[in-house]
Structures are given as structure tokens and as C-alpha cells.
Amino acid sequence: METGERSRGCQFLELPWEDVLVPHVLCHLPLGQLVCLQRVSKQFRSLIQLYLANCHSLDTSQFGAAIPQQAFCRILKDSTVLHHLIVHSCSSWLTDLELLPVIGQNHHLEKVDVTGCCGLSRRTLVALALSCPNLQYLLLRQCDWVDPLSLRSLADHCGRLVSIDLTACKQLNDEAICYLVRKCPKIRSLSLAVNANLSDSSVQEVAKLCTDLEHLDLTGCLRLKNECIRTVAEYCTKLNSLKVNHCHNITEGSLEVLRKRGVDIDVQPPLHRALVLLQDVVGFAPYINLQI
């Protein structure tokens, strides 16, 4: 053997792909760099495709700017083992046409984030219901295509849900939320924010059935009153945080019990707000013993 051959060493692509490169090298590279590596050679393209096909998590926001539509479809065409799928950065162009095939071939999905993806339709939610029974975390924030019927389908098939964000899903009503929590009582984090359709009855049903609830966001639910907060205080003993900003009919009288329990509430007590206002007006706050 010649000296040059002895000193040549092992080339990068000669390392075992599935035992070394995929689990121990490529997993440390940002997704954007992996996509760029596909352009180096046919061998690199095959390696990256093998890696992507075995990825358990895909967060398109790692690209910085929005990932191109064609690149998205190419990256996910062989994927079947995803657990986490975060595509909110694709909200400007993502439709059912691109997302439904991904959902249909990834039955192990546990977390899906389609925040702000207004180009999708109720078919996406139905597909998640039928294909992903292990779904636990679902972010549908600002997805106004979510309707009571599709949410009902989700509830029927995804009873393991522990966190769901329905912020600004304005088609939903009391009946839809009540059905959801009857089927998914393990929910620990729930956002119903920015929904003027909801009344005390749905929040009371949430409180009575989801007794492990830790985080509840009711921001901007204008019809809610003190009665639902009293029910939350009675049943949700594990609650850590509550958001009720812009809920003008909810007063300190109902929040006080939760506040004394140490629940983090996003509105300050009236006296504290008055002191802040006074400080803004006169430039200082007089010393007042708040414990009196």
C-alpha cells in the first residue's frame, strides 16, 4: 500500500450513514444548512433525504424566512415518523394541498402548530383527527376556519389532548367547547381567547371536567362574568395562570380567591392599578401599606 493511501483516512461520506452521520452528526445542523447541503452532490442529497425521512421533529421557523413551497414538499415527501410539526412560518402560502399528505403519512404526530395558517381548511383538522390518535399539543391560533363540526371530529378521535390553543377561532361556540372537554378531560392548557361567542356555561364546563387545568386564557371573551371564574376557582385546584384581560365583566371579587392561592393573573388588583395611574399622573406614588 502506498504512503498516500495510508494517510488518506476516512472521507466524511464513507462513515456509516444510519449509525453515525444521521444520529450523531446531522442532528446538530440547522435545517436550513441541511437543505443547502443537498446541492453539494448526489450523495449528499441522498444522505440528507435519509436524515429527513427519519426526523421526529420539523420546525420550519429554523429557516428564518419562510421556507419555499417546493422545498417544504420535497423535505417532507418521505417523512413517516414525525412527532412534532411546526409550520406557522409557512402561513403565507400553506394550504391543504401541501399539508394533508404530510398528516396522512405521519400517524405518530404528538404536536402540531399551524398558528396563523389561514389558507388551510377544516379538512386539515379532520385529517389530524383521523390520522393522529396520539395528538397531545395542538396550536390553532388565528385559524378562523376551525368550526364546531371539525372540532367535534378532533375531540372524538384525539382524547389524549393536553394542550390546545383556540385563540381567535371565532366560529366556535359554547356547544363546541363543551363537547371538546367532555371528550378530552385531560387538557391542562387551554386558550379560548378572543371569542365573543362564549358564555359562562362553556367555561364552567371546562372547569368541572378539566380539573387538572394549569393554564387558562380567556383574554377578550367579552361575555364572560364572575360566575365562571368562581367555578374555575372551585374546581381547578391545580391552576397556575389565568388570563382575563379585556374581560370587562370579570371583577376582583371573583379573582381574589385565585390570587390568594398564588395563581398568576394578567390583570392587577384595583388598588395596584390606581397607584400605577397616580404615578403616571403626578410622577410618584405615595407610600401606602397595601396590607391594610
GUFIFI-59376 format. One record per residue (C-alpha): residue in one letter; x, y, z; chain; residue number from 1. Coordinates in nm, 4 decimals, padded with zeros to 6 digits, m for minus. Layout:
<rs>
<r "A",<X,Y,Z>,"A",NUM>
...
</rs>
This chain:
<rs>
<r "M",<00.0000,00.0000,00.0000>,"A",1>
<r "E",<00.1342,00.3391,m00.0908>,"A",2>
<r "T",<00.2013,00.6022,00.1720>,"A",3>
<r "G",<m00.0592,00.8367,00.0214>,"A",4>
<r "E",<m00.3285,00.5733,00.0534>,"A",5>
<r "R",<m00.2361,00.5004,00.4156>,"A",6>
<r "S",<m00.2589,00.8673,00.5125>,"A",7>
<r "R",<m00.5750,00.9339,00.3162>,"A",8>
<r "G",<m00.8026,00.8491,00.6112>,"A",9>
<r "C",<m01.1775,00.8101,00.6008>,"A",10>
<r "Q",<m01.3863,01.0512,00.3965>,"A",11>
<r "F",<m01.6995,01.2064,00.5508>,"A",12>
<r "L",<m01.9479,01.0222,00.3311>,"A",13>
<r "E",<m01.7664,00.6930,00.3915>,"A",14>
<r "L",<m01.8750,00.6973,00.7554>,"A",15>
<r "P",<m02.1774,00.4756,00.8325>,"A",16>
<r "W",<m02.4820,00.6849,00.7412>,"A",17>
<r "E",<m02.7520,00.5346,00.9624>,"A",18>
<r "D",<m02.5254,00.4572,01.2599>,"A",19>
<r "V",<m02.3031,00.7643,01.2668>,"A",20>
<r "L",<m02.3916,01.0523,01.0337>,"A",21>
<r "V",<m02.7697,01.0575,01.0769>,"A",22>
<r "P",<m02.7962,01.0182,01.4587>,"A",23>
<r "H",<m02.4726,01.1876,01.5683>,"A",24>
<r "V",<m02.3723,01.4485,01.3097>,"A",25>
<r "L",<m02.6617,01.5792,01.1016>,"A",26>
<r "C",<m02.8874,01.6189,01.4056>,"A",27>
<r "H",<m02.6639,01.9090,01.5193>,"A",28>
<r "L",<m02.7018,02.1096,01.1969>,"A",29>
<r "P",<m02.9770,02.3691,01.1412>,"A",30>
<r "L",<m03.2457,02.2647,00.8982>,"A",31>
<r "G",<m03.1544,02.5418,00.6551>,"A",32>
<r "Q",<m02.7959,02.4165,00.6286>,"A",33>
<r "L",<m02.9140,02.0616,00.5699>,"A",34>
<r "V",<m03.1241,02.1750,00.2758>,"A",35>
<r "C",<m02.8264,02.3636,00.1328>,"A",36>
<r "L",<m02.6075,02.0529,00.1678>,"A",37>
<r "Q",<m02.8345,01.8711,m00.0751>,"A",38>
<r "R",<m02.6880,02.0864,m00.3526>,"A",39>
<r "V",<m02.3319,01.9667,m00.2958>,"A",40>
<r "S",<m02.3641,01.6299,m00.4703>,"A",41>
<r "K",<m02.5998,01.3432,m00.5402>,"A",42>
<r "Q",<m02.4539,01.1517,m00.2456>,"A",43>
<r "F",<m02.5169,01.4421,m00.0091>,"A",44>
<r "R",<m02.8713,01.4711,m00.1417>,"A",45>
<r "S",<m02.9328,01.1023,m00.0683>,"A",46>
<r "L",<m02.7841,01.1383,00.2790>,"A",47>
<r "I",<m02.9948,01.4423,00.3674>,"A",48>
<r "Q",<m03.3097,01.2766,00.2346>,"A",49>
<r "L",<m03.2355,00.9742,00.4525>,"A",50>
<r "Y",<m03.1931,01.2019,00.7532>,"A",51>
<r "L",<m03.5122,01.3978,00.6863>,"A",52>
<r "A",<m03.7103,01.0778,00.6332>,"A",53>
<r "N",<m03.6119,00.9711,00.9865>,"A",54>
<r "C",<m03.6632,01.3073,01.1585>,"A",55>
<r "H",<m03.9022,01.3122,01.4536>,"A",56>
<r "S",<m03.9345,01.6911,01.4566>,"A",57>
<r "L",<m03.9646,01.9597,01.1909>,"A",58>
<r "D",<m03.9812,02.3297,01.2739>,"A",59>
<r "T",<m03.9908,02.5391,00.9580>,"A",60>
<r "S",<m03.9111,02.8559,01.1539>,"A",61>
<r "Q",<m03.5500,02.7306,01.1690>,"A",62>
<r "F",<m03.5167,02.8592,00.8134>,"A",63>
<r "G",<m03.5538,03.2186,00.9343>,"A",64>
<r "A",<m03.7529,03.3481,00.6412>,"A",65>
<r "A",<m04.0408,03.1383,00.5134>,"A",66>
<r "I",<m03.9351,02.8091,00.3584>,"A",67>
<r "P",<m04.0204,02.7917,m00.0136>,"A",68>
<r "Q",<m04.3233,02.5836,m00.1023>,"A",69>
<r "Q",<m04.1323,02.3428,m00.3245>,"A",70>
<r "A",<m03.8643,02.2893,m00.0613>,"A",71>
<r "F",<m04.1300,02.2136,00.2003>,"A",72>
<r "C",<m04.2890,01.9447,m00.0160>,"A",73>
<r "R",<m03.9529,01.7958,m00.1086>,"A",74>
<r "I",<m03.8311,01.7793,00.2515>,"A",75>
<r "L",<m04.1417,01.6015,00.3773>,"A",76>
<r "K",<m04.2213,01.3709,00.0867>,"A",77>
<r "D",<m04.0609,01.0635,00.2523>,"A",78>
<r "S",<m04.1354,01.1532,00.6136>,"A",79>
<r "T",<m04.3389,00.8973,00.8101>,"A",80>
<r "V",<m04.2113,00.9214,01.1689>,"A",81>
<r "L",<m04.2700,01.2862,01.2642>,"A",82>
<r "H",<m04.3761,01.3553,01.6231>,"A",83>
<r "H",<m04.3599,01.7362,01.6123>,"A",84>
<r "L",<m04.4649,01.9500,01.3153>,"A",85>
<r "I",<m04.4380,02.3298,01.3444>,"A",86>
<r "V",<m04.5328,02.5154,01.0276>,"A",87>
<r "H",<m04.6557,02.8582,01.1425>,"A",88>
<r "S",<m04.3768,03.0268,00.9461>,"A",89>
<r "C",<m04.5403,02.8930,00.6269>,"A",90>
<r "S",<m04.8690,03.0694,00.6982>,"A",91>
<r "S",<m04.8437,03.2945,00.3920>,"A",92>
<r "W",<m04.8777,03.0086,00.1416>,"A",93>
<r "L",<m04.9578,02.6792,00.3181>,"A",94>
<r "T",<m05.2788,02.5073,00.2039>,"A",95>
<r "D",<m05.4417,02.1670,00.2438>,"A",96>
<r "L",<m05.2715,02.0577,m00.0776>,"A",97>
<r "E",<m04.9276,02.0671,00.0864>,"A",98>
<r "L",<m05.0206,01.9683,00.4424>,"A",99>
<r "L",<m05.2736,01.6849,00.4041>,"A",100>
<r "P",<m05.0234,01.4364,00.2540>,"A",101>
<r "V",<m04.7839,01.5062,00.5421>,"A",102>
<r "I",<m05.0534,01.4424,00.8017>,"A",103>
<r "G",<m05.1740,01.1325,00.6201>,"A",104>
<r "Q",<m04.8365,00.9594,00.6329>,"A",105>
<r "N",<m04.7277,01.0659,00.9844>,"A",106>
<r "H",<m04.9525,00.8826,01.2261>,"A",107>
<r "H",<m04.7281,00.9414,01.5281>,"A",108>
<r "L",<m04.7740,01.3179,01.5438>,"A",109>
<r "E",<m04.7975,01.4446,01.9021>,"A",110>
<r "K",<m04.7561,01.8189,01.8500>,"A",111>
<r "V",<m04.8815,02.0297,01.5585>,"A",112>
<r "D",<m04.8558,02.4085,01.5297>,"A",113>
<r "V",<m05.0420,02.5710,01.2394>,"A",114>
<r "T",<m05.0747,02.9132,01.4031>,"A",115>
<r "G",<m05.1961,03.1775,01.1584>,"A",116>
<r "C",<m05.2238,02.9370,00.8634>,"A",117>
<r "C",<m05.5385,03.0916,00.7194>,"A",118>
<r "G",<m05.5016,02.9093,00.3861>,"A",119>
<r "L",<m05.5922,02.5769,00.5442>,"A",120>
<r "S",<m05.9452,02.4470,00.5881>,"A",121>
<r "R",<m06.1458,02.2258,00.8206>,"A",122>
<r "R",<m06.0131,01.9292,00.6186>,"A",123>
<r "T",<m05.6810,01.9714,00.7987>,"A",124>
<r "L",<m05.8433,01.9307,01.1398>,"A",125>
<r "V",<m06.0443,01.6296,01.0243>,"A",126>
<r "A",<m05.7270,01.4728,00.8817>,"A",127>
<r "L",<m05.5476,01.5213,01.2144>,"A",128>
<r "A",<m05.8420,01.3600,01.3910>,"A",129>
<r "L",<m05.8460,01.0553,01.1648>,"A",130>
<r "S",<m05.4697,01.0065,01.1254>,"A",131>
<r "C",<m05.3136,01.1152,01.4561>,"A",132>
<r "P",<m05.4710,00.9478,01.7627>,"A",133>
<r "N",<m05.1633,01.0312,01.9743>,"A",134>
<r "L",<m05.2013,01.4068,01.9283>,"A",135>
<r "Q",<m05.1394,01.5919,02.2562>,"A",136>
<r "Y",<m05.0434,01.9507,02.1685>,"A",137>
<r "L",<m05.2322,02.1469,01.9046>,"A",138>
<r "L",<m05.1965,02.5166,01.8222>,"A",139>
<r "L",<m05.4773,02.6543,01.6053>,"A",140>
<r "R",<m05.4254,03.0171,01.6983>,"A",141>
<r "Q",<m05.5856,03.2596,01.4475>,"A",142>
<r "C",<m05.7218,02.9733,01.2382>,"A",143>
<r "D",<m06.0703,03.1053,01.1809>,"A",144>
<r "W",<m06.1526,02.8072,00.9565>,"A",145>
<r "V",<m06.1893,02.5875,01.2651>,"A",146>
<r "D",<m06.5617,02.5202,01.3026>,"A",147>
<r "P",<m06.7708,02.3241,01.5567>,"A",148>
<r "L",<m06.8047,02.0181,01.3337>,"A",149>
<r "S",<m06.4321,01.9748,01.2691>,"A",150>
<r "L",<m06.3526,02.0349,01.6376>,"A",151>
<r "R",<m06.6079,01.7679,01.7249>,"A",152>
<r "S",<m06.4260,01.5236,01.4972>,"A",153>
<r "L",<m06.0967,01.6079,01.6667>,"A",154>
<r "A",<m06.2473,01.5520,02.0115>,"A",155>
<r "D",<m06.3920,01.2149,01.9081>,"A",156>
<r "H",<m06.0549,01.0769,01.7985>,"A",157>
<r "C",<m05.7877,01.2614,01.9997>,"A",158>
<r "G",<m05.8779,01.2038,02.3625>,"A",159>
<r "R",<m05.5140,01.2407,02.4723>,"A",160>
<r "L",<m05.5058,01.6162,02.4123>,"A",161>
<r "V",<m05.3376,01.8019,02.6982>,"A",162>
<r "S",<m05.2924,02.1423,02.5340>,"A",163>
<r "I",<m05.4951,02.3224,02.2690>,"A",164>
<r "D",<m05.4843,02.6857,02.1602>,"A",165>
<r "L",<m05.8090,02.8056,02.0017>,"A",166>
<r "T",<m05.7325,03.1773,02.0155>,"A",167>
<r "A",<m05.9440,03.3750,01.7657>,"A",168>
<r "C",<m06.1208,03.0634,01.6354>,"A",169>
<r "K",<m06.4313,03.2769,01.6118>,"A",170>
<r "Q",<m06.6670,03.0159,01.4666>,"A",171>
<r "L",<m06.6595,02.8144,01.7874>,"A",172>
<r "N",<m06.9430,02.8385,02.0378>,"A",173>
<r "D",<m07.0357,02.7086,02.3820>,"A",174>
<r "E",<m07.1617,02.3776,02.2474>,"A",175>
<r "A",<m06.8360,02.3064,02.0624>,"A",176>
<r "I",<m06.6178,02.3820,02.3650>,"A",177>
<r "C",<m06.8359,02.1735,02.5959>,"A",178>
<r "Y",<m06.8151,01.8781,02.3573>,"A",179>
<r "L",<m06.4365,01.9135,02.3380>,"A",180>
<r "V",<m06.3791,01.8976,02.7128>,"A",181>
<r "R",<m06.6231,01.6112,02.7620>,"A",182>
<r "K",<m06.4154,01.4041,02.5220>,"A",183>
<r "C",<m06.0754,01.5425,02.6269>,"A",184>
<r "P",<m06.0826,01.5878,03.0059>,"A",185>
<r "K",<m05.7015,01.5593,03.0349>,"A",186>
<r "I",<m05.6489,01.9100,02.8961>,"A",187>
<r "R",<m05.4060,02.1075,03.1123>,"A",188>
<r "S",<m05.3593,02.4156,02.8945>,"A",189>
<r "L",<m05.6452,02.5809,02.7074>,"A",190>
<r "S",<m05.6822,02.9101,02.5236>,"A",191>
<r "L",<m06.0291,03.0329,02.4268>,"A",192>
<r "A",<m05.9134,03.3920,02.3847>,"A",193>
<r "V",<m06.0744,03.6467,02.1513>,"A",194>
<r "N",<m06.4088,03.4730,02.1148>,"A",195>
<r "A",<m06.7180,03.6824,02.1767>,"A",196>
<r "N",<m06.9471,03.3803,02.1288>,"A",197>
<r "L",<m06.8512,03.2108,02.4544>,"A",198>
<r "S",<m07.0511,03.2497,02.7738>,"A",199>
<r "D",<m07.0077,03.1365,03.1311>,"A",200>
<r "S",<m07.1610,02.7956,03.0587>,"A",201>
<r "S",<m06.8713,02.6695,02.8458>,"A",202>
<r "V",<m06.6033,02.7916,03.0882>,"A",203>
<r "Q",<m06.7895,02.6316,03.3777>,"A",204>
<r "E",<m06.7974,02.3031,03.1853>,"A",205>
<r "V",<m06.4241,02.3345,03.1246>,"A",206>
<r "A",<m06.3637,02.3876,03.4954>,"A",207>
<r "K",<m06.5791,02.0946,03.6081>,"A",208>
<r "L",<m06.4361,01.8421,03.3627>,"A",209>
<r "C",<m06.0723,01.9519,03.3202>,"A",210>
<r "T",<m05.9787,01.9512,03.6870>,"A",211>
<r "D",<m05.6058,01.9184,03.6033>,"A",212>
<r "L",<m05.6151,02.2512,03.4196>,"A",213>
<r "E",<m05.2992,02.4555,03.4774>,"A",214>
<r "H",<m05.3236,02.7389,03.2225>,"A",215>
<r "L",<m05.6420,02.9077,03.1010>,"A",216>
<r "D",<m05.6550,03.2015,02.8596>,"A",217>
<r "L",<m05.9878,03.3864,02.8355>,"A",218>
<r "T",<m05.8494,03.7157,02.7030>,"A",219>
<r "G",<m06.1097,03.9213,02.5225>,"A",220>
<r "C",<m06.4048,03.6871,02.5866>,"A",221>
<r "L",<m06.6415,03.9781,02.6382>,"A",222>
<r "R",<m06.9496,03.7857,02.7545>,"A",223>
<r "L",<m06.7832,03.6138,03.0493>,"A",224>
<r "K",<m06.8808,03.7121,03.4032>,"A",225>
<r "N",<m06.7712,03.6455,03.7576>,"A",226>
<r "E",<m06.9724,03.3265,03.7929>,"A",227>
<r "C",<m06.7491,03.1258,03.5591>,"A",228>
<r "I",<m06.4343,03.2413,03.7427>,"A",229>
<r "R",<m06.5832,03.1282,04.0741>,"A",230>
<r "T",<m06.6412,02.7850,03.9205>,"A",231>
<r "V",<m06.2818,02.7770,03.7942>,"A",232>
<r "A",<m06.1617,02.8626,04.1448>,"A",233>
<r "E",<m06.3739,02.5844,04.2946>,"A",234>
<r "Y",<m06.2786,02.3001,04.0608>,"A",235>
<r "C",<m05.9376,02.3839,03.9125>,"A",236>
<r "T",<m05.7149,02.3480,04.2158>,"A",237>
<r "K",<m05.4004,02.3000,04.0035>,"A",238>
<r "L",<m05.4402,02.6253,03.8087>,"A",239>
<r "N",<m05.1149,02.8200,03.7736>,"A",240>
<r "S",<m05.2099,03.1025,03.5382>,"A",241>
<r "L",<m05.5249,03.2778,03.4228>,"A",242>
<r "K",<m05.5614,03.5455,03.1549>,"A",243>
<r "V",<m05.8731,03.7618,03.1660>,"A",244>
<r "N",<m05.7538,04.0912,03.0202>,"A",245>
<r "H",<m06.0328,04.2792,02.8381>,"A",246>
<r "C",<m06.2985,04.0645,03.0091>,"A",247>
<r "H",<m06.4750,04.3731,03.1406>,"A",248>
<r "N",<m06.7442,04.1886,03.3364>,"A",249>
<r "I",<m06.4931,03.9929,03.5441>,"A",250>
<r "T",<m06.4023,04.1805,03.8616>,"A",251>
<r "E",<m06.1670,04.1450,04.1549>,"A",252>
<r "G",<m06.4461,03.9896,04.3590>,"A",253>
<r "S",<m06.4096,03.6600,04.1714>,"A",254>
<r "L",<m06.0362,03.6832,04.1057>,"A",255>
<r "E",<m05.9376,03.7376,04.4683>,"A",256>
<r "V",<m05.9693,03.3714,04.5660>,"A",257>
<r "L",<m05.7373,03.2640,04.2866>,"A",258>
<r "R",<m05.4952,03.5457,04.3594>,"A",259>
<r "K",<m05.4658,03.4389,04.7238>,"A",260>
<r "R",<m05.3898,03.0862,04.6042>,"A",261>
<r "G",<m05.0911,03.2188,04.4090>,"A",262>
<r "V",<m05.2402,03.1926,04.0602>,"A",263>
<r "D",<m05.0653,03.4239,03.8130>,"A",264>
<r "I",<m05.3357,03.6579,03.6784>,"A",265>
<r "D",<m05.2667,03.9023,03.3966>,"A",266>
<r "V",<m05.4682,04.1905,03.5453>,"A",267>
<r "Q",<m05.3577,04.3740,03.8574>,"A",268>
<r "P",<m05.5809,04.4368,04.1620>,"A",269>
<r "P",<m05.7714,04.7689,04.1505>,"A",270>
<r "L",<m05.5558,04.9357,04.4186>,"A",271>
<r "H",<m05.2364,04.8470,04.2359>,"A",272>
<r "R",<m05.3769,04.9816,03.9096>,"A",273>
<r "A",<m05.4794,05.3017,04.0857>,"A",274>
<r "L",<m05.1272,05.3519,04.2242>,"A",275>
<r "V",<m04.9736,05.2977,03.8810>,"A",276>
<r "L",<m05.2140,05.5521,03.7324>,"A",277>
<r "L",<m05.1326,05.8010,04.0089>,"A",278>
<r "Q",<m04.7620,05.7544,03.9495>,"A",279>
<r "D",<m04.8106,05.8194,03.5795>,"A",280>
<r "V",<m05.0051,06.1374,03.6529>,"A",281>
<r "V",<m04.8038,06.3003,03.9307>,"A",282>
<r "G",<m04.4681,06.1332,03.8771>,"A",283>
<r "F",<m04.4508,05.9463,04.2109>,"A",284>
<r "A",<m04.6602,05.7069,04.4179>,"A",285>
<r "P",<m04.7264,05.7896,04.7841>,"A",286>
<r "Y",<m04.6335,05.5276,05.0403>,"A",287>
<r "I",<m04.9360,05.3151,05.1120>,"A",288>
<r "N",<m04.9384,04.9970,05.3170>,"A",289>
<r "L",<m05.1049,04.7533,05.0762>,"A",290>
<r "Q",<m05.1600,04.5034,05.3593>,"A",291>
<r "I",<m05.4108,04.7264,05.5392>,"A",292>
</rs>
